[in-house]
Amino acid sequence: MFHWLRDHNRAETRKRLFPIEWESFLRSNLAHYCVLDDSERSELQATMQVFLEEKEWEGCGGLDLSDEIRVTIAAQACLLQLGLPHDYYRNVESIIVYPSTVVPPQRQPGVFERVDAPLEVSAPLLGQAFSQGPVILVWDAVLHGARHPEQGHNVVYHEFAHKLDMLDGAADGTPPLADRDQLDEWVAVCTREFQRLRGLAEKGHKTFLDSYGARNEAEFFAVATEEFFDRPLALQKHAPDLYHVLSTYYHQDPAERVKRTSPVQE
């Protein structure tokens, strides 16, 4: 009964007229929105309406959580799922947004914990995704990434890619895939590209993918997702096999969208 009611409510929510003001936010803030075709935009809007209604939103650090902030974040999160069979990020209950870079509190050792080395110092965060918790985002980074895809850094794509990765219970750089053949190709390609990135980063060489992706397989998938959506033509050129497996997984072809809508190629 619960599932029937939930699905009924979702279907009704998807039918609602998308507010004109919300679309103006998308056209102003989300560069990728302009390369979608009409059917993709309609599906994105419908998915966003459910996402916006079902998630808990919290502004922190004095941030006034406006519709513009919520809509801009939701659009980017839902864009990742545009071609996927999905359940509206069932592993995301809440989204916490800060106005600017946040430094988490220093972890304190437990009463019975033996400390043999200095505790890791807290570093500034632009975003964070927890396996059994919220997604934390910083608004100024969200807006800058959404408006400037040419820079290849998008904190919403990054953190929600982690959430897709975590759907099978492990943050290991491999989200749930369709079948064994897709898994085998994914492992072969991503392992090769991850090792290539790590080797270049260790030698201090310039890399196309952000060297942050060399930390582990989960970060590699999140960084690769950023490039896939933000700089698809460049990714297709530098790592065609990686582009292919990401396109197969996401059921999207951002490079073709860019070629279709612009005569100038990156």
N, C-alpha and C positions, 0 to 999 in steps of 0.2 A: 504494500500500500504506500509506504514511504517513497519508494522509487517511482511509482506511478505519479504521485503528487509532485515530486521534484521534477520529473520529466515534463509534466503538464505545465508547471509554472515556467520552466525554461522555454518551452515552445511559445508560450504567451509572451514572455519577455522578448524573445527574438523577433516577434512580430511588431513590436513597438516602433513608432516613428523615431528615427535617430535624430536627436536635437540638432538644429542648424548650428547652434553655437559650438557644439561638440565637434562637428565636422570642420568648423573654422579653426579650431585648435589643431586638428590633425593636419590641415593644409599649411598651417603656419609652423608647426613644431616637428612634424614627422616627414622628413624628406622622402622616405620610402613610400609613403602613401600615394604620392603623385605618379608612381610608376605601376601601380596596381590597375588592373582593368576593372570594369564596372561590377562584374560578378564577384571578383575578389574583394572589392571594397564593401559590397553588400554583405558578404559572409563575415568579413572582419568586423563590421559594425554590429551584426547580430551577435557574434561571439562576445564582443566587448560588453554588450548590454548585460549578458548573463554574468560575465566575470565581474563587472562593476557592482552588480547587485549582491552577489554571493560572498564576496571577500570582505573581511574587516579591514578598514583603513584607519591609520593613526598617524597624525602629524606630531613630530617631536622637535625639541629644541626651539620652540617658539614658532614653528611653521604653521601657517594657516592653510589647511589642506583644502585647496580649491578644486572645482571641477576640472580646471585646466590641468592640474597636476595629476589627478586621478585618471583622466582620459588619456593623457600623453603616456603614462605608464602602462595602462591597460592595452593601448593600441600596440605597443611594442611587444608586450608579453604575448598577446593573442596572435600577432603576426607569425610567431614561431610555430603556432599550432594550426595555421591556416590550412595546410594540406594534410594534417594528421588526424587519424581517429583519436578522439580525446574526451576527457571528462572534465574540461575546464580547470586543469591543474588541481586535481583532487588532493594533492599533497601540499597545497598552499591555502592556509586559512586566513592569514593576515599579512598585510603589507605595511611596513613602518617606514615613514619618510622623514628625513632630516633636511634642513635647508642647505647645509653645506657639509664639507668633510667632517666626519665624526671620528673621535678616538675612543675606542671602547675602554672601559675601566680595566686597570691592571688586575690580572688574575692573582688571587691570594692562595697560598698553599693551604691544604686542609690541615686540621688539627693533628692528625696522625700521619701526615705525609712527610716523608724524608726528602729533603731538598739537597741534592748533590751538585747542582749546577744552578747558575742564575736563571730565574724565570724569564721567559721570553717577553721582551718589552712590547706593549701594545702599539700597533702601527695604525696610522690613519686609514680609514675605510671609505670607499666610495659605494660599496655595496657588499652584501653578505647573504648567503642562503643557507638555511639550516635544514638538515634532514627531517627533523621532527619539530620544526618551528617556523618562524616568519621569514619573509624576505625583507631585508633592510636595504634602503636605497637613499641616495643623496640627490636632492632635486636639481641642484645646479649642474651636476654631472649628467643626470638623466637628460636634461634639456639640451645641453651642449652636444652630447652624443647623438641625440635624435636629429638635431639640425645639421650636424657635420659628419655624415657617414664617410666622407673622403678620408677622415683620420683613422678609421678602423677601430674605434673604441666606443663600445656601447654597453654601459653597465646593466641595463635591463636585459638585453640579449644574453649577456654573460651570466647573470644570476639566475635567470629563468631557464637557461640551458642546463645549469646545475640541477634545477628542479626536475627537468625532463630526465636527466641522467639518474636521479635518485628514485625514479618511479619503480624501478625493479629492486629497490632496497639497498643499493650500493652506489656510491659516488665513485665510479671507476672509469669514466670516460666512454661507457657503452650504454646508451639508453635502450629501452626495450625495442627490439627489432622484429621484423615480420617473420623471418624463418632462418634456418640454418645457413642457407647460401648467403643471405644478406649479412649474417653475423660473421661468416668466414671472410667475406670480402672486407667487411668493416675492420676486423682485427688485423688482417694483413696490411691494409693501406694505412690505417691509423697508427699501427705500431711502427711501420717504416717511417712515416712522416714525423712521428713523435721523437723517434731516435735521431732523425736527421736534425730536427730543431734543437734537441738537447746537445748534440755534438757541436753544432755551430755556436750555441750559446756558451757552452763550456770553454770554447776557444776564443770567446769574445768577438766573434764575427757578427756582422750585421745580418739580421734575419727578416724575412718578409712577415711571418707570423710573429706576434709579440712574444718575446723571450719568456714572459711570464708563463706561457703555456708549456714551457719545459719543466716546470716544477713537478708535475705529475699528470697522469692521464686525464683526470677530471678537469684540470685547468686547461689542458690541451683542447679538449672538446669544446669548452666554453669559449676559448680564444678563437678557435676555428669557426665557431658559430658566428661570432662577431664579424669576422672577415667575410664569411659566406653571404651574409645579408648586407653588409656595409660596402664591401669592395669585391663584388662577385667576379668582375672581369679580371681583376688582378689575381685573385685566388685561382681562377680557372687557368690563367696563364702560368703561374708559378707552381701550382700543385694540382694538375688536372684530375688525378685519381682521387685526391682528397675532395675536390669539388664534386666529383661524381658521386661518392658515397654519401656526402652530405645532402646532395640533391635528391638521391634515392630515398634517404631517410625522411627528409622534410617534405618530400613530394612537391618541391618548389624549384623554380629555375630563375633566381634573381638576375643572373647574367642575361638571360633572354629578355627579361623585362627591361633592363637598361638598354639593350640593343634596340628593342622595339620602340622605345620612347625617346631615344636620343641618338642623333647621328654621330655624336662625339663619343669615342670609346676611351675608357681609362687605360 
